[in-house]
């Protein structure tokens, strides 16, 4: 079967939810038995978001093959449960770098390199390459930014051209825009959407479906006006109202007729979607039987998107247990001493310290780990959070005063977290452990109880490791080293013996969690906070 393509553009304003829309489309088609894959094209010039400040970009989502990608890929995976790869996220930086490298190598045989056709061809090759690489029946491509932005113009031109390469019957354009509601006159206004579609038409693209983000339902007159001025059929005007949960969005869009419209336009069989499990999950989210409070102690808490997958994994764990998860976002720098730790963390049922880079806030994180260990509060340390637990234990239990990570203090007497010998002297970025790595789990551990298997694979994104020189001291203590990477003999999981639930992991389990299938560690962490450990 020849692959078909859906392109999603946005207009009027940013942050309307193109990523959730793209993920929802993936779910609606997959639930009809269609093999789908999502991808995103970002117009910024960075090669990837790996070196960007979380406050600039939010979370960096890591794929199984080690790609550092946009956070929307997390939405795609959580909705469709289709594992993605690094090529599923392309930036303008990647496009231009490939072109310039090819030009330097003589790949253009002395010809002038231009935006058209060379940049647009490179973009199209990546779109078509995703179909060839994955064997997907439908490739869903989100174009980042807003139509009219100068940096996104090559991408818009590329998808205009691709329609004629793959055939009109194999290509659908979906345009998402805002219909603002003016309280003063009590009306939804269509003019911004009309202008946005006009802008898109000016670039040669007629949207097949327009999706209207609004606070109020669309009236018949609104639909008629949009259909007339935007040149679309009435059944191709999809209402996209705000939802209490992002996981309800695909159900709302299905009810609005999006799945049916896409199948009609692409010539796909419109079989009844298998969404029963998803609906049940949403109902469990809306009808919790209990509540648990989790203190998330981090350094980027002012922007919740910096910990997006962690927050969603916590929510998924709550859904499994029929519990509402209330996250208290605690800036680690506010925890200045043990009294402040007790004040800020005293009402939490569980404490989680997620990943991060740099030493800012680590003193507060150490105090949070100590509070959790001494007060028997369930603790979950992820990546940096595991290293923090090791540092705290070394200082306060093993008597290694000033123990630290060499990332934070190169002169520390006890570098319990350090670079491995083969990493020394290699520049940052050359030594990041990225993507899936093996971990062998010890019998009788909390991790074994969660996974129920002994050999697992999880995604990584870090540089510093547990220092094996100190393994004898830890192995003789109450901190159990319960997970190990066999290929490089690296410690992956630590636990505290005799504690209700205290687990630190060097990897990032949040990336593998799904709303209807929570990651085992998040599931058991939430269970422990509910007294079900």
MIROTOR-142651 format. One line per 2 residues: number of its first residue (from 1); for each residue x, y, z of C-alpha. Coordinates in Angstrom, 2 decimals. Layout:
! MIROTOR-142651
NUM = X,Y,Z ~ ... .
//
This chain:
! MIROTOR-142651
1 = 0.00,0.00,0.00 ~ 1.31,3.44,-0.93 .
3 = 1.85,5.60,2.15 ~ -0.51,8.47,2.83 .
5 = 0.40,11.74,4.52 ~ -1.27,14.12,6.95 .
7 = 0.28,17.55,7.53 ~ -0.72,19.66,10.53 .
9 = -0.09,23.40,10.53 ~ -1.01,26.05,13.08 .
11 = -2.23,29.59,12.77 ~ -3.29,32.74,14.66 .
13 = -1.21,32.06,17.81 ~ 1.19,29.44,19.09 .
15 = 0.58,26.88,21.86 ~ -2.84,25.83,20.57 .
17 = -2.04,22.14,20.90 ~ -0.79,20.94,17.52 .
19 = 1.18,18.23,19.28 ~ -1.89,16.88,21.09 .
21 = -3.85,17.12,17.83 ~ -1.19,15.16,15.94 .
23 = -1.04,12.56,18.71 ~ -4.84,12.29,18.77 .
25 = -4.96,11.76,15.01 ~ -2.42,8.98,15.43 .
27 = -4.56,7.30,18.08 ~ -7.80,7.63,16.09 .
29 = -6.27,6.05,13.00 ~ -4.38,3.35,14.89 .
31 = -7.58,2.43,16.71 ~ -9.04,1.70,13.26 .
33 = -6.25,-0.73,12.47 ~ -4.09,1.69,10.46 .
35 = -0.31,1.53,10.90 ~ 0.74,5.09,11.76 .
37 = 3.87,7.02,12.66 ~ 4.18,10.60,13.89 .
39 = 6.98,13.04,13.23 ~ 7.68,16.70,13.90 .
41 = 9.55,19.37,11.95 ~ 10.83,22.27,14.05 .
43 = 11.93,25.49,12.30 ~ 14.63,26.50,14.80 .
45 = 18.31,26.33,13.83 ~ 19.53,24.21,16.74 .
47 = 20.50,20.71,15.61 ~ 18.29,19.31,18.37 .
49 = 17.00,20.51,21.76 ~ 19.70,18.60,23.65 .
51 = 21.79,21.68,24.44 ~ 18.85,24.06,24.95 .
53 = 17.89,25.48,28.34 ~ 14.74,23.72,29.63 .
55 = 13.21,27.14,30.23 ~ 13.61,27.80,26.51 .
57 = 12.29,24.53,25.22 ~ 10.87,22.39,27.99 .
59 = 11.66,18.72,28.29 ~ 14.04,16.88,25.99 .
61 = 12.32,13.62,25.04 ~ 14.77,10.77,24.43 .
63 = 13.95,8.09,21.86 ~ 15.02,4.47,22.14 .
65 = 17.88,5.00,19.69 ~ 19.19,7.97,21.68 .
67 = 17.64,10.87,19.80 ~ 17.24,14.08,21.81 .
69 = 13.93,15.37,20.51 ~ 11.02,17.74,21.00 .
71 = 8.64,17.08,23.88 ~ 5.76,16.54,21.41 .
73 = 7.31,13.19,20.55 ~ 6.43,12.19,24.10 .
75 = 2.79,12.98,23.37 ~ 2.99,10.93,20.18 .
77 = 4.37,7.90,22.01 ~ 1.96,8.14,24.94 .
79 = -1.08,8.35,22.65 ~ -0.11,5.85,19.94 .
81 = 2.30,3.57,21.83 ~ 4.47,3.56,18.71 .
83 = 8.18,3.83,19.65 ~ 9.84,6.66,17.72 .
85 = 13.40,7.21,16.58 ~ 15.70,10.18,16.19 .
87 = 14.61,10.74,12.56 ~ 11.05,11.41,13.75 .
89 = 12.16,14.90,14.80 ~ 13.85,17.15,12.25 .
91 = 14.96,20.72,12.88 ~ 15.93,23.40,10.40 .
93 = 19.41,23.04,11.86 ~ 19.57,19.38,10.81 .
95 = 18.31,20.24,7.33 ~ 20.83,23.02,6.73 .
97 = 23.70,21.05,8.28 ~ 23.03,18.12,5.93 .
99 = 22.91,20.45,2.93 ~ 26.09,22.32,3.88 .
101 = 27.98,19.10,4.61 ~ 26.91,17.76,1.22 .
103 = 27.95,21.00,-0.48 ~ 31.40,20.94,1.17 .
105 = 31.82,17.35,0.01 ~ 31.03,18.32,-3.58 .
107 = 27.63,16.67,-3.55 ~ 26.03,19.41,-5.64 .
109 = 28.73,19.23,-8.35 ~ 29.39,22.96,-8.31 .
111 = 25.77,24.04,-8.70 ~ 24.33,26.96,-6.75 .
113 = 22.65,25.70,-3.56 ~ 19.26,27.35,-3.03 .
115 = 16.25,27.23,-0.75 ~ 14.27,25.84,-3.69 .
117 = 14.87,23.11,-4.66 ~ 17.66,22.01,-2.31 .
119 = 16.23,22.90,1.12 ~ 12.71,21.84,0.21 .
121 = 13.99,18.62,-1.36 ~ 15.93,17.76,1.81 .
123 = 12.77,18.28,3.89 ~ 10.70,16.14,1.53 .
125 = 13.32,13.38,1.55 ~ 13.01,13.23,5.33 .
127 = 9.21,13.05,5.15 ~ 9.24,10.29,2.54 .
129 = 12.13,8.57,4.29 ~ 10.05,8.16,7.44 .
131 = 7.44,6.24,5.46 ~ 10.10,4.04,3.86 .
133 = 11.93,3.43,7.14 ~ 8.86,2.51,9.19 .
135 = 6.51,0.99,6.65 ~ 3.70,3.15,8.01 .
137 = 0.46,3.39,6.07 ~ -0.07,6.96,7.28 .
139 = 2.68,9.41,8.19 ~ 1.46,12.26,10.42 .
141 = 3.71,15.32,10.25 ~ 3.41,18.31,12.56 .
143 = 4.98,21.53,11.28 ~ 6.21,23.57,14.23 .
145 = 5.63,27.29,14.56 ~ 2.83,29.39,13.13 .
147 = 2.00,29.88,9.46 ~ 3.56,33.15,8.35 .
149 = 6.68,32.84,10.51 ~ 9.66,33.44,8.25 .
151 = 11.63,30.48,9.60 ~ 8.86,27.99,8.76 .
153 = 8.45,29.04,5.12 ~ 10.74,26.31,3.64 .
155 = 8.73,23.65,5.49 ~ 5.40,25.02,4.26 .
157 = 6.72,25.14,0.69 ~ 8.05,21.59,1.03 .
159 = 4.69,20.15,2.06 ~ 2.97,22.12,-0.70 .
161 = 5.23,20.45,-3.24 ~ 4.96,16.99,-1.73 .
163 = 1.23,16.85,-2.45 ~ 2.05,16.61,-6.15 .
165 = 4.72,13.98,-5.57 ~ 2.53,11.56,-3.65 .
167 = -0.80,12.44,-5.28 ~ -3.66,14.59,-4.02 .
169 = -5.59,11.49,-2.93 ~ -2.74,10.54,-0.57 .
171 = -2.30,13.88,1.17 ~ -4.41,15.80,3.71 .
173 = -3.72,19.25,5.17 ~ -5.10,19.97,8.63 .
175 = -4.96,23.56,9.86 ~ -5.43,24.36,13.54 .
177 = -6.36,27.90,14.49 ~ -7.98,29.94,17.23 .
179 = -11.55,31.21,17.36 ~ -11.38,33.78,20.17 .
181 = -14.47,34.36,22.31 ~ -15.18,38.00,23.17 .
183 = -17.10,38.16,26.42 ~ -18.12,41.77,25.88 .
185 = -20.25,40.87,22.87 ~ -20.73,37.19,23.67 .
187 = -19.45,36.01,20.29 ~ -16.90,33.70,18.77 .
189 = -14.88,35.56,16.16 ~ -13.90,33.82,12.91 .
191 = -11.81,36.61,11.38 ~ -8.45,35.44,12.87 .
193 = -9.04,31.96,11.44 ~ -10.07,33.42,8.08 .
195 = -6.86,35.45,7.90 ~ -4.78,32.45,8.93 .
197 = -6.29,30.29,6.20 ~ -5.80,33.15,3.73 .
199 = -2.12,33.25,4.73 ~ -1.87,29.52,4.09 .
201 = -3.64,29.90,0.74 ~ -1.08,32.54,-0.15 .
203 = 1.58,29.85,0.16 ~ -0.39,27.58,-2.14 .
205 = -1.98,25.27,0.44 ~ -5.74,24.80,0.74 .
207 = -6.53,23.11,4.06 ~ -8.76,20.05,3.76 .
209 = -9.74,20.22,7.44 ~ -9.78,23.20,9.76 .
211 = -9.75,22.60,13.49 ~ -11.15,25.37,15.65 .
213 = -9.73,25.85,19.14 ~ -12.38,27.70,21.09 .
215 = -13.93,28.11,24.51 ~ -17.47,27.76,23.20 .
217 = -19.19,25.26,20.86 ~ -19.47,26.27,17.21 .
219 = -22.90,27.44,16.10 ~ -24.42,26.66,12.71 .
221 = -23.81,30.23,11.54 ~ -20.15,30.07,12.59 .
223 = -19.71,26.85,10.62 ~ -21.39,28.35,7.56 .
225 = -19.18,31.43,7.68 ~ -16.00,29.37,8.08 .
227 = -17.01,27.01,5.28 ~ -17.74,29.92,2.95 .
229 = -14.59,31.94,3.60 ~ -12.15,29.05,4.16 .
231 = -13.33,26.88,1.23 ~ -13.97,23.73,3.29 .
233 = -16.91,21.36,3.62 ~ -19.08,21.59,6.73 .
235 = -18.06,18.11,7.93 ~ -14.40,19.16,7.63 .
237 = -14.82,21.92,10.24 ~ -13.82,20.22,13.49 .
239 = -14.59,21.69,16.88 ~ -11.61,21.45,19.25 .
241 = -12.80,22.59,22.66 ~ -10.64,22.80,25.76 .
243 = -10.65,19.58,27.81 ~ -9.99,18.88,31.48 .
245 = -7.44,16.26,30.44 ~ -5.36,15.99,27.27 .
247 = -6.33,12.31,27.19 ~ -9.96,13.21,26.56 .
249 = -9.02,15.19,23.42 ~ -8.97,12.23,20.98 .
251 = -12.40,11.14,22.24 ~ -13.77,14.65,21.72 .
253 = -12.24,14.86,18.24 ~ -13.67,11.47,17.33 .
255 = -17.11,12.64,18.47 ~ -16.63,15.78,16.36 .
257 = -16.08,13.61,13.28 ~ -12.33,13.96,12.77 .
259 = -11.63,10.24,12.32 ~ -14.45,9.87,9.83 .
261 = -13.31,12.93,7.82 ~ -9.71,11.71,7.64 .
263 = -10.75,8.25,6.45 ~ -12.98,9.80,3.79 .
265 = -10.29,12.14,2.51 ~ -7.58,9.47,2.45 .
267 = -9.77,6.68,1.10 ~ -9.30,4.55,4.23 .
269 = -11.83,2.07,5.59 ~ -13.79,3.81,8.35 .
271 = -14.10,0.84,10.67 ~ -15.36,1.47,14.23 .
273 = -12.43,2.69,16.36 ~ -11.33,0.43,19.21 .
275 = -11.23,3.09,21.92 ~ -12.86,1.23,24.81 .
277 = -9.64,0.86,26.82 ~ -8.83,4.53,26.27 .
279 = -12.31,5.60,27.35 ~ -12.04,3.48,30.49 .
281 = -8.69,5.09,31.30 ~ -10.16,8.58,30.93 .
283 = -13.10,7.65,33.17 ~ -10.72,6.37,35.83 .
285 = -8.84,9.67,35.63 ~ -12.04,11.66,36.13 .
287 = -13.37,9.51,38.99 ~ -10.52,9.00,41.48 .
289 = -11.31,7.22,44.72 ~ -8.45,8.75,46.71 .
291 = -5.69,11.34,46.46 ~ -1.94,11.40,46.97 .
293 = 0.42,14.37,47.11 ~ 3.82,14.12,45.45 .
295 = 6.54,16.72,46.06 ~ 8.52,17.15,42.85 .
297 = 11.83,18.72,43.87 ~ 13.61,20.19,40.87 .
299 = 15.48,23.15,39.46 ~ 13.18,24.02,36.53 .
301 = 9.83,23.87,38.31 ~ 8.69,27.30,37.10 .
303 = 8.14,25.67,33.69 ~ 6.20,22.47,34.26 .
305 = 6.89,21.34,30.68 ~ 10.51,20.82,31.73 .
307 = 9.27,17.71,33.57 ~ 6.37,16.85,31.26 .
309 = 6.95,13.10,30.95 ~ 7.57,12.77,34.71 .
311 = 4.29,14.54,35.47 ~ 2.39,12.38,32.98 .
313 = 3.97,9.20,34.33 ~ 2.89,10.18,37.86 .
315 = -0.62,10.79,36.56 ~ -0.61,7.39,34.86 .
317 = 0.42,5.74,38.11 ~ -2.47,7.48,39.82 .
319 = -4.94,6.34,37.16 ~ -3.85,2.73,37.70 .
321 = -4.58,2.99,41.43 ~ -7.76,5.03,41.01 .
323 = -6.06,8.00,42.66 ~ -5.70,11.67,41.87 .
325 = -2.04,12.71,41.92 ~ -1.50,16.21,43.23 .
327 = 1.97,17.49,42.35 ~ 3.58,20.07,44.60 .
329 = 6.25,21.79,42.51 ~ 9.13,22.55,44.91 .
331 = 12.05,24.69,43.80 ~ 15.09,22.87,45.17 .
333 = 16.79,26.17,45.96 ~ 14.07,26.93,48.51 .
335 = 15.17,23.95,50.63 ~ 18.00,25.63,52.53 .
337 = 18.15,23.50,55.69 ~ 16.46,20.56,57.42 .
339 = 13.80,22.77,58.97 ~ 12.87,24.14,55.56 .
341 = 12.80,20.62,54.16 ~ 10.33,19.59,56.87 .
343 = 8.21,22.66,56.16 ~ 8.06,22.16,52.39 .
345 = 7.97,18.36,52.29 ~ 6.19,17.47,55.50 .
347 = 2.74,17.02,53.93 ~ 3.90,15.05,50.91 .
349 = 3.01,11.37,50.59 ~ 5.99,10.87,48.29 .
351 = 9.05,12.74,47.01 ~ 10.46,12.60,43.50 .
353 = 13.71,14.19,42.34 ~ 13.91,14.12,38.52 .
355 = 16.84,14.62,36.16 ~ 18.86,17.74,35.48 .
357 = 22.35,19.10,34.82 ~ 24.59,21.43,36.84 .
359 = 24.95,22.02,40.57 ~ 22.25,24.66,41.04 .
361 = 19.70,23.41,43.57 ~ 21.53,20.19,44.37 .
363 = 22.01,21.14,48.03 ~ 18.24,21.32,48.42 .
365 = 17.83,18.01,46.62 ~ 20.27,16.37,49.02 .
367 = 18.20,17.64,51.95 ~ 15.06,16.27,50.27 .
369 = 16.65,12.83,49.87 ~ 17.75,12.88,53.51 .
371 = 14.26,13.86,54.64 ~ 12.74,10.99,52.64 .
373 = 15.28,8.46,53.93 ~ 15.04,9.41,57.59 .
375 = 11.26,10.00,57.68 ~ 10.49,6.83,55.68 .
377 = 8.71,8.82,52.97 ~ 8.56,7.02,49.58 .
379 = 11.35,8.43,47.40 ~ 11.94,8.13,43.67 .
381 = 15.16,9.51,42.25 ~ 15.56,9.68,38.48 .
383 = 19.02,10.16,36.89 ~ 20.28,13.16,38.88 .
385 = 17.80,12.12,41.59 ~ 19.58,8.78,41.96 .
387 = 22.99,10.49,42.13 ~ 21.65,12.85,44.80 .
389 = 20.51,9.87,46.89 ~ 23.99,8.33,46.62 .
391 = 25.68,11.59,47.61 ~ 23.39,12.08,50.61 .
393 = 23.90,8.50,51.83 ~ 27.68,8.74,51.45 .
395 = 27.80,11.94,53.50 ~ 25.31,11.15,56.24 .
397 = 25.59,7.36,56.64 ~ 28.99,6.28,55.33 .
399 = 30.83,9.21,56.93 ~ 32.29,10.59,53.72 .
401 = 32.13,14.27,54.62 ~ 31.87,16.43,51.51 .
403 = 31.11,13.49,49.22 ~ 29.87,14.80,45.90 .
405 = 29.73,14.40,42.17 ~ 32.80,15.57,40.31 .
407 = 30.35,17.39,38.05 ~ 29.57,19.70,40.98 .
409 = 32.92,19.69,42.81 ~ 35.99,18.57,40.87 .
411 = 38.09,18.71,44.05 ~ 35.84,16.59,46.28 .
413 = 37.69,14.01,48.40 ~ 34.93,11.46,47.76 .
415 = 33.72,11.59,44.13 ~ 31.01,8.97,44.58 .
417 = 29.59,10.14,41.26 ~ 32.21,10.58,38.57 .
419 = 33.16,10.15,34.94 ~ 34.27,6.66,34.00 .
421 = 37.94,6.25,32.99 ~ 37.08,6.03,29.29 .
423 = 35.20,9.35,29.52 ~ 37.99,11.42,31.00 .
425 = 39.09,14.28,28.78 ~ 36.30,13.79,26.25 .
427 = 34.25,16.91,25.56 ~ 30.64,17.20,26.73 .
429 = 28.28,15.58,24.27 ~ 30.81,12.96,23.26 .
431 = 30.20,10.96,26.41 ~ 26.48,11.26,27.06 .
433 = 24.95,7.83,27.50 ~ 21.87,8.14,25.30 .
435 = 19.08,5.76,24.42 ~ 18.29,2.23,25.48 .
437 = 20.77,0.31,27.68 ~ 20.44,-3.00,29.51 .
439 = 20.03,-3.38,33.24 ~ 20.12,-6.63,35.22 .
441 = 17.99,-6.48,38.37 ~ 18.80,-8.18,41.67 .
443 = 16.41,-10.74,43.15 ~ 14.30,-9.63,46.09 .
445 = 14.56,-5.94,45.22 ~ 11.79,-3.37,44.91 .
447 = 12.73,-3.07,41.24 ~ 12.23,-6.82,40.73 .
449 = 8.85,-6.59,42.43 ~ 7.89,-3.82,40.00 .
451 = 9.24,-5.26,36.74 ~ 8.73,-8.96,37.56 .
453 = 11.70,-9.71,35.30 ~ 15.45,-9.49,35.81 .
455 = 16.72,-8.20,32.47 ~ 15.30,-4.86,31.31 .
457 = 16.10,-2.06,28.87 ~ 15.56,1.61,29.65 .
459 = 16.40,4.97,28.07 ~ 19.30,7.06,29.33 .
461 = 20.49,10.64,29.06 ~ 23.41,11.43,31.32 .
463 = 27.19,11.61,31.52 ~ 28.25,10.96,35.11 .
465 = 27.99,7.54,36.78 ~ 28.09,5.85,40.16 .
467 = 31.81,5.53,40.95 ~ 32.65,1.83,41.17 .
469 = 35.63,2.57,43.42 ~ 33.14,3.04,46.26 .
471 = 31.06,-0.07,45.61 ~ 32.54,-2.06,48.56 .
473 = 31.47,0.60,51.07 ~ 27.94,0.77,49.67 .
475 = 27.59,-3.01,49.33 ~ 28.38,-3.34,53.03 .
477 = 25.73,-0.74,53.93 ~ 21.96,-0.34,53.94 .
479 = 22.03,1.08,50.41 ~ 21.56,-1.85,48.07 .
481 = 22.91,-1.68,44.51 ~ 20.10,-3.57,42.83 .
483 = 20.54,-2.80,39.13 ~ 23.63,-3.10,36.95 .
485 = 24.48,-2.57,33.30 ~ 26.38,-5.77,32.42 .
487 = 28.17,-4.41,29.34 ~ 30.03,-1.67,31.24 .
489 = 29.48,-2.83,34.83 ~ 27.68,0.41,35.73 .
491 = 25.25,0.79,38.62 ~ 21.74,1.56,37.39 .
493 = 19.50,1.18,40.47 ~ 19.98,1.83,44.18 .
495 = 17.56,1.13,47.04 ~ 17.50,1.61,50.81 .
497 = 17.01,-1.60,52.79 ~ 14.23,-1.49,55.36 .
499 = 12.65,1.58,53.80 ~ 9.01,1.35,52.62 .
501 = 9.98,2.47,49.10 ~ 13.22,4.23,48.27 .
503 = 14.47,3.75,44.71 ~ 16.97,5.68,42.60 .
505 = 17.49,4.86,38.92 ~ 20.15,6.17,36.54 .
507 = 17.79,5.91,33.56 ~ 14.59,7.73,32.61 .
509 = 11.57,5.42,33.06 ~ 9.14,8.28,32.46 .
511 = 9.74,8.08,28.70 ~ 8.33,4.55,28.54 .
513 = 5.20,5.22,30.61 ~ 1.74,5.28,28.99 .
515 = -1.51,6.67,30.44 ~ -3.23,3.30,30.06 .
517 = -0.10,1.29,30.94 ~ 1.99,3.09,33.58 .
519 = 5.66,2.31,33.95 ~ 6.13,-0.33,36.68 .
521 = 8.29,1.91,38.86 ~ 5.89,4.86,38.69 .
523 = 3.00,2.49,39.34 ~ 4.65,1.07,42.45 .
525 = 5.90,4.46,43.66 ~ 2.35,5.83,43.61 .
527 = 1.14,2.61,45.22 ~ 3.66,3.07,48.04 .
529 = 2.45,6.63,48.65 ~ -1.05,5.23,49.02 .
531 = 0.15,2.63,51.53 ~ 0.06,-0.16,48.96 .
533 = 3.78,-0.76,48.71 .
//
